[in-house]
Amino acid sequence: MIICLCLLFAGRASAQWVVSDPGNLAQGIINASKNIIHTSKTATNMVSNFQETVKIYQQGKKYYDGAPV
């Protein structure tokens, strides 16, 4: 009963204003672009390493295919 009376006299609930932080948004965009650059460099290095592996494999295959049995 007491709780019901307290609820009747409680104030009105209202929503808060939206908070916007342009500095944080800009920093997030900068960080995302840095991550994209880093990821593309990593992918480029991975492709280069894979091409080198294929080259070494082909050289080994050529050597062993040409060896007498």
N, CA, C and O atoms as a Maestro MAE file, in Angstrom:
{
 s_m_m2io_version
 :::
 2.0.0
}

f_m_ct {
 s_m_title
 :::
 protein
 m_atom[276] {
  # First column is atom index #
  i_m_mmod_type
  r_m_x_coord
  r_m_y_coord
  r_m_z_coord
  i_m_residue_number
  s_m_chain_name
  s_m_pdb_residue_name
  s_m_pdb_atom_name
  i_m_atomic_number
  :::
  1 25 0.825 -1.184 0.000 1 A "MET " " N  " 7
  2 3 0.000 0.000 0.000 1 A "MET " " CA " 6
  3 2 0.876 1.258 0.000 1 A "MET " " C  " 6
  4 15 0.609 2.216 -0.725 1 A "MET " " O  " 8
  5 25 1.913 1.234 0.816 2 A "ILE " " N  " 7
  6 3 2.810 2.399 0.901 2 A "ILE " " CA " 6
  7 2 3.554 2.591 -0.417 2 A "ILE " " C  " 6
  8 15 3.780 3.718 -0.857 2 A "ILE " " O  " 8
  9 25 3.931 1.475 -1.039 3 A "ILE " " N  " 7
  10 3 4.641 1.559 -2.324 3 A "ILE " " CA " 6
  11 2 3.740 2.171 -3.383 3 A "ILE " " C  " 6
  12 15 4.197 2.976 -4.195 3 A "ILE " " O  " 8
  13 25 2.469 1.800 -3.384 4 A "CYS " " N  " 7
  14 3 1.524 2.357 -4.352 4 A "CYS " " CA " 6
  15 2 1.372 3.863 -4.155 4 A "CYS " " C  " 6
  16 15 1.297 4.608 -5.132 4 A "CYS " " O  " 8
  17 25 1.325 4.313 -2.919 5 A "LEU " " N  " 7
  18 3 1.231 5.757 -2.644 5 A "LEU " " CA " 6
  19 2 2.483 6.483 -3.107 5 A "LEU " " C  " 6
  20 15 2.396 7.584 -3.651 5 A "LEU " " O  " 8
  21 25 3.637 5.883 -2.899 6 A "CYS " " N  " 7
  22 3 4.902 6.495 -3.351 6 A "CYS " " CA " 6
  23 2 4.927 6.613 -4.867 6 A "CYS " " C  " 6
  24 15 5.408 7.608 -5.408 6 A "CYS " " O  " 8
  25 25 4.410 5.603 -5.549 7 A "LEU " " N  " 7
  26 3 4.396 5.641 -7.013 7 A "LEU " " CA " 6
  27 2 3.445 6.715 -7.532 7 A "LEU " " C  " 6
  28 15 3.704 7.316 -8.574 7 A "LEU " " O  " 8
  29 25 2.371 6.955 -6.833 8 A "LEU " " N  " 7
  30 3 1.430 7.991 -7.259 8 A "LEU " " CA " 6
  31 2 2.039 9.385 -7.172 8 A "LEU " " C  " 6
  32 15 1.741 10.252 -7.993 8 A "LEU " " O  " 8
  33 25 2.884 9.593 -6.185 9 A "PHE " " N  " 7
  34 3 3.477 10.914 -5.998 9 A "PHE " " CA " 6
  35 2 4.846 11.069 -6.672 9 A "PHE " " C  " 6
  36 15 5.496 12.108 -6.563 9 A "PHE " " O  " 8
  37 25 5.259 10.020 -7.362 10 A "ALA " " N  " 7
  38 3 6.542 10.097 -8.066 10 A "ALA " " CA " 6
  39 2 6.409 11.043 -9.258 10 A "ALA " " C  " 6
  40 15 5.325 11.206 -9.818 10 A "ALA " " O  " 8
  41 25 7.504 11.648 -9.630 11 A "GLY " " N  " 7
  42 3 7.498 12.583 -10.766 11 A "GLY " " CA " 6
  43 2 7.348 11.873 -12.092 11 A "GLY " " C  " 6
  44 15 7.378 10.645 -12.176 11 A "GLY " " O  " 8
  45 25 7.191 12.658 -13.099 12 A "ARG " " N  " 7
  46 3 7.040 12.134 -14.445 12 A "ARG " " CA " 6
  47 2 8.390 11.694 -15.002 12 A "ARG " " C  " 6
  48 15 9.397 12.363 -14.776 12 A "ARG " " O  " 8
  49 25 8.422 10.583 -15.723 13 A "ALA " " N  " 7
  50 3 9.657 10.117 -16.365 13 A "ALA " " CA " 6
  51 2 9.765 10.764 -17.739 13 A "ALA " " C  " 6
  52 15 8.775 10.892 -18.460 13 A "ALA " " O  " 8
  53 25 10.963 11.163 -18.084 14 A "SER " " N  " 7
  54 3 11.180 11.747 -19.418 14 A "SER " " CA " 6
  55 2 12.501 11.233 -19.982 14 A "SER " " C  " 6
  56 15 13.412 10.873 -19.237 14 A "SER " " O  " 8
  57 25 12.584 11.206 -21.287 15 A "ALA " " N  " 7
  58 3 13.785 10.707 -21.956 15 A "ALA " " CA " 6
  59 2 14.880 11.764 -21.919 15 A "ALA " " C  " 6
  60 15 14.613 12.959 -21.798 15 A "ALA " " O  " 8
  61 25 16.101 11.301 -22.025 16 A "GLN " " N  " 7
  62 3 17.229 12.220 -22.059 16 A "GLN " " CA " 6
  63 2 17.503 12.647 -23.494 16 A "GLN " " C  " 6
  64 15 17.045 12.016 -24.447 16 A "GLN " " O  " 8
  65 25 18.249 13.717 -23.626 17 A "TRP " " N  " 7
  66 3 18.644 14.192 -24.943 17 A "TRP " " CA " 6
  67 2 19.747 13.290 -25.495 17 A "TRP " " C  " 6
  68 15 20.516 12.692 -24.742 17 A "TRP " " O  " 8
  69 25 19.806 13.206 -26.812 18 A "VAL " " N  " 7
  70 3 20.847 12.433 -27.477 18 A "VAL " " CA " 6
  71 2 22.163 13.194 -27.356 18 A "VAL " " C  " 6
  72 15 22.219 14.399 -27.602 18 A "VAL " " O  " 8
  73 25 23.212 12.486 -26.979 19 A "VAL " " N  " 7
  74 3 24.524 13.110 -26.838 19 A "VAL " " CA " 6
  75 2 25.359 12.750 -28.057 19 A "VAL " " C  " 6
  76 15 25.511 11.579 -28.402 19 A "VAL " " O  " 8
  77 25 25.892 13.768 -28.694 20 A "SER " " N  " 7
  78 3 26.731 13.557 -29.869 20 A "SER " " CA " 6
  79 2 28.137 14.045 -29.559 20 A "SER " " C  " 6
  80 15 28.316 15.140 -29.025 20 A "SER " " O  " 8
  81 25 29.133 13.232 -29.893 21 A "ASP " " N  " 7
  82 3 30.526 13.585 -29.645 21 A "ASP " " CA " 6
  83 2 31.283 13.563 -30.974 21 A "ASP " " C  " 6
  84 15 31.797 12.519 -31.377 21 A "ASP " " O  " 8
  85 25 31.355 14.705 -31.653 22 A "PRO " " N  " 7
  86 3 31.995 14.735 -32.974 22 A "PRO " " CA " 6
  87 2 33.477 14.338 -32.928 22 A "PRO " " C  " 6
  88 15 33.986 13.728 -33.868 22 A "PRO " " O  " 8
  89 25 34.164 14.685 -31.840 23 A "GLY " " N  " 7
  90 3 35.576 14.314 -31.724 23 A "GLY " " CA " 6
  91 2 35.754 12.814 -31.677 23 A "GLY " " C  " 6
  92 15 36.652 12.270 -32.320 23 A "GLY " " O  " 8
  93 25 34.905 12.142 -30.919 24 A "ASN " " N  " 7
  94 3 34.967 10.689 -30.825 24 A "ASN " " CA " 6
  95 2 34.597 10.047 -32.158 24 A "ASN " " C  " 6
  96 15 35.206 9.053 -32.553 24 A "ASN " " O  " 8
  97 25 33.621 10.594 -32.846 25 A "LEU " " N  " 7
  98 3 33.225 10.080 -34.151 25 A "LEU " " CA " 6
  99 2 34.377 10.214 -35.146 25 A "LEU " " C  " 6
  100 15 34.671 9.277 -35.889 25 A "LEU " " O  " 8
  101 25 35.026 11.373 -35.161 26 A "ALA " " N  " 7
  102 3 36.159 11.586 -36.069 26 A "ALA " " CA " 6
  103 2 37.301 10.624 -35.744 26 A "ALA " " C  " 6
  104 15 37.914 10.060 -36.650 26 A "ALA " " O  " 8
  105 25 37.589 10.434 -34.461 27 A "GLN " " N  " 7
  106 3 38.647 9.516 -34.067 27 A "GLN " " CA " 6
  107 2 38.308 8.088 -34.473 27 A "GLN " " C  " 6
  108 15 39.189 7.329 -34.876 27 A "GLN " " O  " 8
  109 25 37.039 7.720 -34.369 28 A "GLY " " N  " 7
  110 3 36.612 6.395 -34.806 28 A "GLY " " CA " 6
  111 2 36.817 6.197 -36.300 28 A "GLY " " C  " 6
  112 15 37.235 5.125 -36.736 28 A "GLY " " O  " 8
  113 25 36.526 7.218 -37.076 29 A "ILE " " N  " 7
  114 3 36.728 7.139 -38.527 29 A "ILE " " CA " 6
  115 2 38.216 7.017 -38.844 29 A "ILE " " C  " 6
  116 15 38.603 6.231 -39.710 29 A "ILE " " O  " 8
  117 25 39.047 7.786 -38.153 30 A "ILE " " N  " 7
  118 3 40.500 7.719 -38.369 30 A "ILE " " CA " 6
  119 2 41.020 6.330 -38.022 30 A "ILE " " C  " 6
  120 15 41.805 5.749 -38.772 30 A "ILE " " O  " 8
  121 25 40.580 5.799 -36.880 31 A "ASN " " N  " 7
  122 3 41.028 4.466 -36.471 31 A "ASN " " CA " 6
  123 2 40.583 3.399 -37.464 31 A "ASN " " C  " 6
  124 15 41.341 2.479 -37.772 31 A "ASN " " O  " 8
  125 25 39.362 3.520 -37.964 32 A "ALA " " N  " 7
  126 3 38.860 2.545 -38.936 32 A "ALA " " CA " 6
  127 2 39.678 2.607 -40.229 32 A "ALA " " C  " 6
  128 15 39.983 1.568 -40.814 32 A "ALA " " O  " 8
  129 25 40.033 3.806 -40.676 33 A "SER " " N  " 7
  130 3 40.824 3.921 -41.902 33 A "SER " " CA " 6
  131 2 42.229 3.366 -41.693 33 A "SER " " C  " 6
  132 15 42.792 2.751 -42.599 33 A "SER " " O  " 8
  133 25 42.801 3.577 -40.505 34 A "LYS " " N  " 7
  134 3 44.122 2.997 -40.216 34 A "LYS " " CA " 6
  135 2 44.054 1.474 -40.223 34 A "LYS " " C  " 6
  136 15 44.965 0.809 -40.717 34 A "LYS " " O  " 8
  137 25 42.974 0.925 -39.675 35 A "ASN " " N  " 7
  138 3 42.803 -0.530 -39.675 35 A "ASN " " CA " 6
  139 2 42.670 -1.074 -41.088 35 A "ASN " " C  " 6
  140 15 43.203 -2.140 -41.397 35 A "ASN " " O  " 8
  141 25 41.967 -0.355 -41.944 36 A "ILE " " N  " 7
  142 3 41.799 -0.790 -43.336 36 A "ILE " " CA " 6
  143 2 43.150 -0.776 -44.047 36 A "ILE " " C  " 6
  144 15 43.468 -1.706 -44.788 36 A "ILE " " O  " 8
  145 25 43.949 0.275 -43.827 37 A "ILE " " N  " 7
  146 3 45.273 0.359 -44.444 37 A "ILE " " CA " 6
  147 2 46.157 -0.787 -43.964 37 A "ILE " " C  " 6
  148 15 46.847 -1.426 -44.759 37 A "ILE " " O  " 8
  149 25 46.131 -1.042 -42.658 38 A "HIS " " N  " 7
  150 3 46.941 -2.126 -42.100 38 A "HIS " " CA " 6
  151 2 46.513 -3.481 -42.662 38 A "HIS " " C  " 6
  152 15 47.355 -4.318 -42.985 38 A "HIS " " O  " 8
  153 25 45.213 -3.691 -42.776 39 A "THR " " N  " 7
  154 3 44.700 -4.954 -43.303 39 A "THR " " CA " 6
  155 2 45.088 -5.135 -44.764 39 A "THR " " C  " 6
  156 15 45.425 -6.243 -45.179 39 A "THR " " O  " 8
  157 25 45.045 -4.063 -45.549 40 A "SER " " N  " 7
  158 3 45.410 -4.178 -46.966 40 A "SER " " CA " 6
  159 2 46.901 -4.454 -47.115 40 A "SER " " C  " 6
  160 15 47.304 -5.203 -48.005 40 A "SER " " O  " 8
  161 25 47.733 -3.854 -46.248 41 A "LYS " " N  " 7
  162 3 49.172 -4.148 -46.297 41 A "LYS " " CA " 6
  163 2 49.428 -5.607 -45.928 41 A "LYS " " C  " 6
  164 15 50.264 -6.271 -46.540 41 A "LYS " " O  " 8
  165 25 48.710 -6.097 -44.931 42 A "THR " " N  " 7
  166 3 48.854 -7.493 -44.519 42 A "THR " " CA " 6
  167 2 48.446 -8.426 -45.655 42 A "THR " " C  " 6
  168 15 49.118 -9.425 -45.911 42 A "THR " " O  " 8
  169 25 47.363 -8.108 -46.327 43 A "ALA " " N  " 7
  170 3 46.897 -8.935 -47.448 43 A "ALA " " CA " 6
  171 2 47.910 -8.904 -48.586 43 A "ALA " " C  " 6
  172 15 48.165 -9.931 -49.215 43 A "ALA " " O  " 8
  173 25 48.487 -7.740 -48.856 44 A "THR " " N  " 7
  174 3 49.496 -7.624 -49.914 44 A "THR " " CA " 6
  175 2 50.714 -8.473 -49.578 44 A "THR " " C  " 6
  176 15 51.241 -9.177 -50.440 44 A "THR " " O  " 8
  177 25 51.163 -8.410 -48.323 45 A "ASN " " N  " 7
  178 3 52.304 -9.223 -47.901 45 A "ASN " " CA " 6
  179 2 51.993 -10.707 -48.002 45 A "ASN " " C  " 6
  180 15 52.852 -11.499 -48.391 45 A "ASN " " O  " 8
  181 25 50.774 -11.087 -47.655 46 A "MET " " N  " 7
  182 3 50.379 -12.486 -47.719 46 A "MET " " CA " 6
  183 2 50.401 -12.982 -49.162 46 A "MET " " C  " 6
  184 15 50.861 -14.093 -49.424 46 A "MET " " O  " 8
  185 25 49.912 -12.180 -50.092 47 A "VAL " " N  " 7
  186 3 49.918 -12.563 -51.505 47 A "VAL " " CA " 6
  187 2 51.354 -12.687 -52.002 47 A "VAL " " C  " 6
  188 15 51.685 -13.625 -52.728 47 A "VAL " " O  " 8
  189 25 52.205 -11.741 -51.610 48 A "SER " " N  " 7
  190 3 53.612 -11.789 -52.010 48 A "SER " " CA " 6
  191 2 54.297 -13.044 -51.481 48 A "SER " " C  " 6
  192 15 55.041 -13.706 -52.205 48 A "SER " " O  " 8
  193 25 54.040 -13.365 -50.217 49 A "ASN " " N  " 7
  194 3 54.621 -14.583 -49.636 49 A "ASN " " CA " 6
  195 2 54.103 -15.836 -50.339 49 A "ASN " " C  " 6
  196 15 54.859 -16.781 -50.568 49 A "ASN " " O  " 8
  197 25 52.835 -15.844 -50.673 50 A "PHE " " N  " 7
  198 3 52.274 -16.995 -51.376 50 A "PHE " " CA " 6
  199 2 52.905 -17.151 -52.758 50 A "PHE " " C  " 6
  200 15 53.204 -18.268 -53.179 50 A "PHE " " O  " 8
  201 25 53.109 -16.038 -53.467 51 A "GLN " " N  " 7
  202 3 53.746 -16.093 -54.784 51 A "GLN " " CA " 6
  203 2 55.171 -16.631 -54.666 51 A "GLN " " C  " 6
  204 15 55.611 -17.408 -55.513 51 A "GLN " " O  " 8
  205 25 55.892 -16.224 -53.624 52 A "GLU " " N  " 7
  206 3 57.241 -16.729 -53.401 52 A "GLU " " CA " 6
  207 2 57.214 -18.231 -53.101 52 A "GLU " " C  " 6
  208 15 58.088 -18.966 -53.560 52 A "GLU " " O  " 8
  209 25 56.230 -18.687 -52.344 53 A "THR " " N  " 7
  210 3 56.086 -20.114 -52.048 53 A "THR " " CA " 6
  211 2 55.818 -20.912 -53.316 53 A "THR " " C  " 6
  212 15 56.378 -21.990 -53.511 53 A "THR " " O  " 8
  213 25 54.956 -20.374 -54.180 54 A "VAL " " N  " 7
  214 3 54.663 -21.046 -55.454 54 A "VAL " " CA " 6
  215 2 55.929 -21.128 -56.295 54 A "VAL " " C  " 6
  216 15 56.189 -22.157 -56.919 54 A "VAL " " O  " 8
  217 25 56.714 -20.065 -56.322 55 A "LYS " " N  " 7
  218 3 57.960 -20.032 -57.091 55 A "LYS " " CA " 6
  219 2 58.934 -21.101 -56.582 55 A "LYS " " C  " 6
  220 15 59.542 -21.820 -57.375 55 A "LYS " " O  " 8
  221 25 59.079 -21.201 -55.249 56 A "ILE " " N  " 7
  222 3 59.977 -22.200 -54.664 56 A "ILE " " CA " 6
  223 2 59.469 -23.611 -54.964 56 A "ILE " " C  " 6
  224 15 60.255 -24.506 -55.274 56 A "ILE " " O  " 8
  225 25 58.149 -23.806 -54.872 57 A "TYR " " N  " 7
  226 3 57.562 -25.112 -55.185 57 A "TYR " " CA " 6
  227 2 57.844 -25.500 -56.636 57 A "TYR " " C  " 6
  228 15 58.227 -26.636 -56.916 57 A "TYR " " O  " 8
  229 25 57.653 -24.555 -57.554 58 A "GLN " " N  " 7
  230 3 57.864 -24.853 -58.975 58 A "GLN " " CA " 6
  231 2 59.329 -25.163 -59.252 58 A "GLN " " C  " 6
  232 15 59.632 -26.033 -60.068 58 A "GLN " " O  " 8
  233 25 60.241 -24.462 -58.584 59 A "GLN " " N  " 7
  234 3 61.665 -24.751 -58.763 59 A "GLN " " CA " 6
  235 2 61.993 -26.150 -58.247 59 A "GLN " " C  " 6
  236 15 62.724 -26.898 -58.898 59 A "GLN " " O  " 8
  237 25 61.455 -26.505 -57.081 60 A "GLY " " N  " 7
  238 3 61.693 -27.846 -56.543 60 A "GLY " " CA " 6
  239 2 61.103 -28.929 -57.419 60 A "GLY " " C  " 6
  240 15 61.727 -29.966 -57.645 60 A "GLY " " O  " 8
  241 25 59.890 -28.689 -57.918 61 A "LYS " " N  " 7
  242 3 59.235 -29.660 -58.778 61 A "LYS " " CA " 6
  243 2 60.025 -29.846 -60.062 61 A "LYS " " C  " 6
  244 15 60.185 -30.970 -60.538 61 A "LYS " " O  " 8
  245 25 60.516 -28.756 -60.622 62 A "LYS " " N  " 7
  246 3 61.315 -28.826 -61.855 62 A "LYS " " CA " 6
  247 2 62.593 -29.633 -61.597 62 A "LYS " " C  " 6
  248 15 63.006 -30.437 -62.433 62 A "LYS " " O  " 8
  249 25 63.214 -29.411 -60.434 63 A "TYR " " N  " 7
  250 3 64.447 -30.132 -60.102 63 A "TYR " " CA " 6
  251 2 64.179 -31.625 -59.929 63 A "TYR " " C  " 6
  252 15 64.910 -32.455 -60.469 63 A "TYR " " O  " 8
  253 25 63.147 -31.965 -59.186 64 A "TYR " " N  " 7
  254 3 62.874 -33.385 -58.919 64 A "TYR " " CA " 6
  255 2 62.279 -34.102 -60.128 64 A "TYR " " C  " 6
  256 15 62.485 -35.303 -60.299 64 A "TYR " " O  " 8
  257 25 61.547 -33.377 -60.962 65 A "ASP " " N  " 7
  258 3 61.013 -34.002 -62.188 65 A "ASP " " CA " 6
  259 2 62.129 -34.296 -63.175 65 A "ASP " " C  " 6
  260 15 62.045 -35.250 -63.948 65 A "ASP " " O  " 8
  261 25 63.182 -33.473 -63.151 66 A "GLY " " N  " 7
  262 3 64.300 -33.665 -64.084 66 A "GLY " " CA " 6
  263 2 65.331 -34.647 -63.557 66 A "GLY " " C  " 6
  264 15 66.207 -35.075 -64.310 66 A "GLY " " O  " 8
  265 25 65.254 -35.015 -62.294 67 A "ALA " " N  " 7
  266 3 66.244 -35.955 -61.715 67 A "ALA " " CA " 6
  267 2 65.995 -37.364 -62.249 67 A "ALA " " C  " 6
  268 15 64.844 -37.774 -62.396 67 A "ALA " " O  " 8
  269 25 67.065 -38.108 -62.539 68 A "PRO " " N  " 7
  270 3 66.864 -39.489 -63.015 68 A "PRO " " CA " 6
  271 2 66.352 -40.385 -61.896 68 A "PRO " " C  " 6
  272 15 66.693 -40.222 -60.725 68 A "PRO " " O  " 8
  273 25 65.539 -41.317 -62.296 69 A "VAL " " N  " 7
  274 3 64.936 -42.225 -61.320 69 A "VAL " " CA " 6
  275 2 65.783 -43.436 -61.075 69 A "VAL " " C  " 6
  276 15 65.412 -44.298 -60.277 69 A "VAL " " O  " 8
  :::
 }
 m_bond[275] {
  # First column is bond index #
  i_m_from
  i_m_to
  i_m_order
  :::
  1 1 2 1
  2 2 3 1
  3 3 4 2
  4 3 5 1
  5 5 6 1
  6 6 7 1
  7 7 8 2
  8 7 9 1
  9 9 10 1
  10 10 11 1
  11 11 12 2
  12 11 13 1
  13 13 14 1
  14 14 15 1
  15 15 16 2
  16 15 17 1
  17 17 18 1
  18 18 19 1
  19 19 20 2
  20 19 21 1
  21 21 22 1
  22 22 23 1
  23 23 24 2
  24 23 25 1
  25 25 26 1
  26 26 27 1
  27 27 28 2
  28 27 29 1
  29 29 30 1
  30 30 31 1
  31 31 32 2
  32 31 33 1
  33 33 34 1
  34 34 35 1
  35 35 36 2
  36 35 37 1
  37 37 38 1
  38 38 39 1
  39 39 40 2
  40 39 41 1
  41 41 42 1
  42 42 43 1
  43 43 44 2
  44 43 45 1
  45 45 46 1
  46 46 47 1
  47 47 48 2
  48 47 49 1
  49 49 50 1
  50 50 51 1
  51 51 52 2
  52 51 53 1
  53 53 54 1
  54 54 55 1
  55 55 56 2
  56 55 57 1
  57 57 58 1
  58 58 59 1
  59 59 60 2
  60 59 61 1
  61 61 62 1
  62 62 63 1
  63 63 64 2
  64 63 65 1
  65 65 66 1
  66 66 67 1
  67 67 68 2
  68 67 69 1
  69 69 70 1
  70 70 71 1
  71 71 72 2
  72 71 73 1
  73 73 74 1
  74 74 75 1
  75 75 76 2
  76 75 77 1
  77 77 78 1
  78 78 79 1
  79 79 80 2
  80 79 81 1
  81 81 82 1
  82 82 83 1
  83 83 84 2
  84 83 85 1
  85 85 86 1
  86 86 87 1
  87 87 88 2
  88 87 89 1
  89 89 90 1
  90 90 91 1
  91 91 92 2
  92 91 93 1
  93 93 94 1
  94 94 95 1
  95 95 96 2
  96 95 97 1
  97 97 98 1
  98 98 99 1
  99 99 100 2
  100 99 101 1
  101 101 102 1
  102 102 103 1
  103 103 104 2
  104 103 105 1
  105 105 106 1
  106 106 107 1
  107 107 108 2
  108 107 109 1
  109 109 110 1
  110 110 111 1
  111 111 112 2
  112 111 113 1
  113 113 114 1
  114 114 115 1
  115 115 116 2
  116 115 117 1
  117 117 118 1
  118 118 119 1
  119 119 120 2
  120 119 121 1
  121 121 122 1
  122 122 123 1
  123 123 124 2
  124 123 125 1
  125 125 126 1
  126 126 127 1
  127 127 128 2
  128 127 129 1
  129 129 130 1
  130 130 131 1
  131 131 132 2
  132 131 133 1
  133 133 134 1
  134 134 135 1
  135 135 136 2
  136 135 137 1
  137 137 138 1
  138 138 139 1
  139 139 140 2
  140 139 141 1
  141 141 142 1
  142 142 143 1
  143 143 144 2
  144 143 145 1
  145 145 146 1
  146 146 147 1
  147 147 148 2
  148 147 149 1
  149 149 150 1
  150 150 151 1
  151 151 152 2
  152 151 153 1
  153 153 154 1
  154 154 155 1
  155 155 156 2
  156 155 157 1
  157 157 158 1
  158 158 159 1
  159 159 160 2
  160 159 161 1
  161 161 162 1
  162 162 163 1
  163 163 164 2
  164 163 165 1
  165 165 166 1
  166 166 167 1
  167 167 168 2
  168 167 169 1
  169 169 170 1
  170 170 171 1
  171 171 172 2
  172 171 173 1
  173 173 174 1
  174 174 175 1
  175 175 176 2
  176 175 177 1
  177 177 178 1
  178 178 179 1
  179 179 180 2
  180 179 181 1
  181 181 182 1
  182 182 183 1
  183 183 184 2
  184 183 185 1
  185 185 186 1
  186 186 187 1
  187 187 188 2
  188 187 189 1
  189 189 190 1
  190 190 191 1
  191 191 192 2
  192 191 193 1
  193 193 194 1
  194 194 195 1
  195 195 196 2
  196 195 197 1
  197 197 198 1
  198 198 199 1
  199 199 200 2
  200 199 201 1
  201 201 202 1
  202 202 203 1
  203 203 204 2
  204 203 205 1
  205 205 206 1
  206 206 207 1
  207 207 208 2
  208 207 209 1
  209 209 210 1
  210 210 211 1
  211 211 212 2
  212 211 213 1
  213 213 214 1
  214 214 215 1
  215 215 216 2
  216 215 217 1
  217 217 218 1
  218 218 219 1
  219 219 220 2
  220 219 221 1
  221 221 222 1
  222 222 223 1
  223 223 224 2
  224 223 225 1
  225 225 226 1
  226 226 227 1
  227 227 228 2
  228 227 229 1
  229 229 230 1
  230 230 231 1
  231 231 232 2
  232 231 233 1
  233 233 234 1
  234 234 235 1
  235 235 236 2
  236 235 237 1
  237 237 238 1
  238 238 239 1
  239 239 240 2
  240 239 241 1
  241 241 242 1
  242 242 243 1
  243 243 244 2
  244 243 245 1
  245 245 246 1
  246 246 247 1
  247 247 248 2
  248 247 249 1
  249 249 250 1
  250 250 251 1
  251 251 252 2
  252 251 253 1
  253 253 254 1
  254 254 255 1
  255 255 256 2
  256 255 257 1
  257 257 258 1
  258 258 259 1
  259 259 260 2
  260 259 261 1
  261 261 262 1
  262 262 263 1
  263 263 264 2
  264 263 265 1
  265 265 266 1
  266 266 267 1
  267 267 268 2
  268 267 269 1
  269 269 270 1
  270 270 271 1
  271 271 272 2
  272 271 273 1
  273 273 274 1
  274 274 275 1
  275 275 276 2
  :::
 }
}
